[in-house]
Amino acid sequence: MSRKHPIVAVTGSSGAGTTGVKMAFEQVFRKESINAAFVEGDSFHRFDRGEMDRAVAEARASGGNITHFGPEGNLFEELNALFLEYSSHGTGRRRSYIHNEEKAARSGFPAGSITPWERLPHPTELLFYEGLHGGLVCDQHDVAQYVDLLIGVVPIINLEWMQKIHRDRAVRGYTRADATRAILERMHDYVHYITPQFSRTHINFQRVPTVDTSNPFAAEEIPTNDQSFVVIHIRDLRKMSADFRHLLEMLQGSFMSAPDTIVVPAGKMMFAMQLIITPVIARLMAERNAAA
């Protein structure tokens, strides 16, 4: 953690909604006139798409496994180095993973590739990370120690599986069986490298559907916002200092389910996030200015 060079990280698995959260933060940064450096977590994948396909095939052939959740598929050492350097000096390096043709057209790099490393813009006031491993702690690395505000975004597990299957079929051309196999193959890494992060966060946003999701492997449709709530658990009330009375007044249909937990209609998640996060970001900036 660093008063002079704060780091905000949003962590969650693919399809959890972290990209939407990034958009909410962009609005907060614009409103508060904050010059932030943005880093995409998938840019720390060890392999580009073609290399990953070959690595997975080789691992399967030898009875092993490799996923984007675990150390074999990622550059944890590079992510740790970035957070350390930024928290110390406000500098670092990043790159981009080119997911699709739209991003390829903007970047000039082919879809499925990874761009060369480049230095972060300098100076910036804050580093914003969005990806899989913002709260990572493992035997070799402790990324979470450098994060000043750690936010978890995670649907309940059946909904997460439904979203992955739906995305893999629609975007990647997988069969339902292929998508299910991918879920099973990455389960070990999910349990050991993804879920523990949500016990280190300062706040978690968990989407919960109100329709039957008992068998996510057979579901055809993803529950809509009107069919879902978001459970917002503020794990560190000293850091977040949320005004729950104000939130209940502003967020129609919300209610408290525990002294540190508010439940809101899913369609109001981004608004709720802005209400909760804006004063925290303002405090980080005030502390940064005082330390400068």
N, C-alpha and C positions, 0 to 999 in steps of 0.2 A: 504494500500500500504506500501511496505517496501523496502528500498534500499538494506538492508542486506540480506533479504530473499524474493526475488521477486516471484510473482505468475503469470503465464500465463494461461489463460482459453480460450478454444474454446467452444462456445455454439451453439447449434442447435438441432432441433428435430430429431427423429430417421429417418434414411435414407437421411438426408440432405447432407451427405458427410463429417461429422466430423472425421470419422475414416481415410479417405484419408488425411485429413489435419494433423492428428496425425503423419502419416508416413512422411509427408513433414517436420514436426518439428523434428522428430527423425533424419532425414538427417542433418538438421541445427545443432542440438546438437552434432552429431558426428563430423561434420566439424569443429565446434568451440570448441570441446573437453569439452563440458559442462556436468556435472554430474547432471542429472535431476531426480526427483522423479515423477513417473507417477501415476495418479489417474483417475479411470474410473467413470464417473458420475452415471452409472446405478448401481454401487455398493451401492448407497445411496437410492435405492428403499427400502421401508419399509418391503415388503414381498418378499419371493421367489415365483417361478412361481405357485406352487400349492396353496400357501396361497393367492396369488393375485387372482387366479381364484375363490377361495371361497369367498374372500372379495367382488369381483365384483358381483358375483351371489347374495350375501346377500344384497348388496346395491340396486341392481335392484329390488329384491323382495320387498324392503321397499320403492321403488320409488326414491331412491337416486342414486348416481353415484360416482365412484372412478376411477382415472386414474393415469398413471405414470407422468403426467404433474403437478398435484396439490399436496397440502400438505398432503392429506390423504394417498397418495401412496408413499410418500418419507420422508426421515429423514432430513428435512431442518436444524434442529437444529444441527445434526451431521456434515453436510457440513459446516455450519457457524463456528462451533467449530474448524474444521480442518483448514479452511482458517485463522482464528484468531490465532491459535496456530502456524501455519507455518510462518505467517508474523511476529510473535513476536519472535519465538525461532528457526525456521527452523525444527520443529518436528511436529508430528501428527500421525494419524493412518488411515489405509485404509483396504479395503477388496475387493473381486471380485465377480461379478455376473457371473455364469457359463451359458453362453447362449446356447452352443451346445455340441455335442458329442466330437468334436475335442478339445475344451477347457477342457471338462471333462477328456479326456484322459491325457492331460498335467498336470492337477491340482490334479487329484485323487478324485475330488468331482463330484457328479452326475449332469447332465445337468438340469438347472432350479433351482439349489441351490445357496446359497450365502455362501462364505467362512467365517470363523471367522475373527474378527478384528485382525490386526497385526500392529506393529509400522512401520512407514516409515523408509527406510534405512537412516542412518545418518553417516557422514554429506552429504548433497546434496547442490547444488548451486541454484536450482530453482525448483519450483513445477509446473508441467504441468497437467492441468485438461482438460478432454474432455468429454462433456456430455450435459445434458439438461438445467442445471441451473447455469452455471458459472457466469452469470450476474444477478442473482436473487435478487430482492428487494420485500419484502412483509411486512405485518404489524409487524411480529415478528422478521424478520431477514433481514440483509443487507449484502449479500454475496459479491456483486459487489464492496463494499468499499475497500476490501482487494486485489483486482486484479490490477496488474501493467500493464498488456496488455490483453485486452478483445477483442476477435475476434468472429464475428458472421458468421455462414455459413448457408444459407437458400435459397432454391429454391423458385421461385414464387409459390403461393399457389396451383394452379392447378397441377403443376409438383410435388409438395410435396405429394399431394393426390394420384396422379398416382403411385408414387414410393411406397407409403405405401400399396396401394391395390395390386400392383404387388408383393411386398415382402410378405405380409400376405398370399396371395394365394400360392406363391411358397414355402415359408419356413414353414408357420404355418398351411397350409391346409385349410385356410378360404375360404368360398365362396365369391363372389363379394359382396353379400348382407351383409355378416358378416363384411367384411372390411369397407364397407360404414357405417354400424351401429357404428363401433368403432370410425370412424372419427367424426360422429355426437355426440357421447357420450362424447368425450374429448374436444369438441369445447370450452366450457366455460373455462376450465383450460388452453387451448391453448391460448385463447385471454388474459387471466388475468396473466398467469405465464410465458409463452414462448415469445410471440411477444414483450412485453415491453422491454425485454432484448436488442433487436436490436437497441433501441434508447440510450443505455448506452455503446455500444461497441466503440472501437477506430477505427475499420475497419470492414466492412461487405463484404462478398463474396456471391453474389446472382446469381444463375444459371437461365438463361432465354432461353427457347427453341425458335427456329425459325420455328417450324412446329405447326400445329393446335392442341391445347390442350384444346379446348373449353369445351369438356365434359370429364373430367378426370375419371368419373365413368364408362365410356364405352370403354376407350382406352385399346388396347391390347399390345402396345409396348411403352417402355420408349424412349424418344428422345435421340439420341446418342450425343457424344461430337461434332461430325461434324455438328449436327443440333442444337447446343446451343452456346450461349455466356455466359460469366460470368461478371457481373457488379461489379466492385470493388470500393466501396465508402469508402474513407478515411475520417472518421468523425472528427478526431483530427489530423490536419496537424502539430501541434506543437510537438506532441508525435511521429508521424510516419515520418515526414519530408521526404516524398517520392520524388524521382527525376523522375518526369513524363517524361521528355525528354529522359532520359536513358531507362525508361521502354518502351516507344514507339519504340525506336531503337532496343531493345532486343526482344520484343514480336511482331513478325510479324502478321499483321492483326488486331492489337489493335488500338483503337482510344479514344480520350477524348470526353465524353458526357457532362461534367460539369467541373468546375475548380478543384473539389476535387474527380472526378470520372473517372476511366479508364475502358474501356470495352475490354475484351480479348476473343479470341476463347476458348471454354471450355477445349479443350485439353491442353492448356497452363496455366491452373489455378495453378497447383502445382509449375511450374517454376516461375510464377508471384509471388506466395506467398513467395517462397524462396528469390526472389530478394527484395521484400518489407520488409520481416520480419527479414532477417539476420542482417542488420545494427541496427535494433531496439533491437534485442537480445544482440548484441555486446555492445550496450550502456548500457543496463540493467546490464550486467556483469561488465562493467567498473565502473559503479556506485556502484555495490556491493563490488567490490574489494577496492574502495576508502573508503567505509564505514566500511570495516572489521577492 
